[in-house]
Structure formats: C-alpha cells, structure tokens
Amino acid sequence: MSEDRKKQVLQAIINHFIQTAEPVGSNTILISYKFHVSPATIRNDMMELENEGYISQPHTSAGRVPTDKAYRLFVDEMADYNKARKEALKTLALIQGKYAAEKVRENLHDAVSVLSRATNQVSFSTTPDNPRTFFLGMSNAFLQPEFANNPVNASEVFEILERSDKFVKTLANLDVSDQIKVFIGDENIIPQAQSCSIIVTKYHKNGFDGFMGILGPKRMNYAFNIVILEEIKKLLEQ
C-alpha cells in the first residue's frame, strides 16, 4: 500500500469534511479528488486509515469522518500554510476594503447631515464604493418658495433626486476639483437643475474620493454656504 496515497486519501477526507460537515465515502473521494486507482483501492486505504485511528464511521451506513488524531496530523504535517496565507491575506484585504468603505460612508452621512442642517438646503455626497449619490434634507427644498409655489421647478428637483446615478455621472463631467465650485442657474450642465444653484467640491477620505455639496434655489446665501461646505470638508478629511 502506498503511504503517500494513503496520506492523500486522508487529506481528501479531512478537506471534504471541513467544507461539508458530512461523512465521506470512497466513491466521493475517488471522483471528487481524481484518484487514478480503483474504488477497491480507495476502500482498502480507508480501511487501513480507520484501523490506524485516523478516521471513524459515525453510523453503520455512513461514510467516514476524521478523528482528533487525523486533525493533529493535518495541522502538524499536511496543511498547506503557504496557500492558506495567500487566501487569508486576500480575504482580509477584501474585508478591510469593505470595512474602510463602510466607515467612510458613515463619515459622509454624518458630514452631509450636518451640512444640510447648517444650510437648510439639500446636501449630497457620492458614495465611496459605487457610483451613487445620496441626498439629505430633501424636505428643505420643498419648503423654499421657489419650489413650494412652482410645481415645475419642484418636479425638476425631484427628478434630480430620483436619478442619483445620472447625477453622479454629470458631476464627474463638471470641472470640479478640490476647490469649491459654484454653478448658478443656467451655468449648470444639468438641465433639471437650471432653476437651482449647486455648490460642490471633491472630498478625499482614507483612499476614497468623490463629490459633496449643496443643491438649492438661486436665492441661497452663497458666502455662508460656501464657508460651511469648506469647514465640513475639512472635518471630514481630518
């Protein structure tokens, strides 16, 4: 009997049980792990492994499961730690990336919430990990006389808020840098926003960047809103 093959059979049993929590039979081992031997050979290997105390049969009709002795051999001699390290580092990098994006999203939500409360306007930001925009303070827009008394203007603003994916693409086409930019009325390349003004800037946070700003009537307090946006951006990026 090949000791190397017997170890490979044991490793296949352990790997299968780790992945499925199900007892494994000789046919599964033969087919799933592509052993180029007969089913009888695999059965003989498994019988020998059972006699040596490496696998056991939990029920009469069940397949085999690893014993503590098998796990000890696996940990000490059989586990591929180089492969495991690569997989672990890849998994950690993925989780850390998602976690970082979630934290930036939380920070952005807090920043935009303060921006909306301070300016009494609609405030917005693009999310760090996908091309979407979220808006806060939407009720502020509809309380403004320009929109409350003008259903057309109100519907235009509502369309902007509904099409956040289109809005973020438009922002990307605007000449927006780290400096605050103001687009007044028909200076906007957003047709639906020509009854409004947009104050916007780019943010940078923990390796992510995007846009944040204010959307409101052309009658807005520009100097105050610009300073508020500057300060909120500083707080966000600290």
Secondary structure, DSSP 8 states (H G I E B T S, - for coil): --HHHHHHHHHHHHHHHHHH-S-B-HHHHHHHTT--S-HHHHHHHHHHHHHTTSEE-SSTTS-BEE-HHHHHHIIIII--HHHHHHHHHHHHHHHHHHHHHHHHHHHHHHHHHHHHHHHTSEEEEE-SSSS-EEEE-HHHHHHSHHHHT-HHHHHHHHHHHH-HHHHHHHHHHS---SS-EEEEGGG-S-GGGTTEEEEEEEEEETTEEEEEEEEEETTS-HHHHHHHHHHHHHHHH-
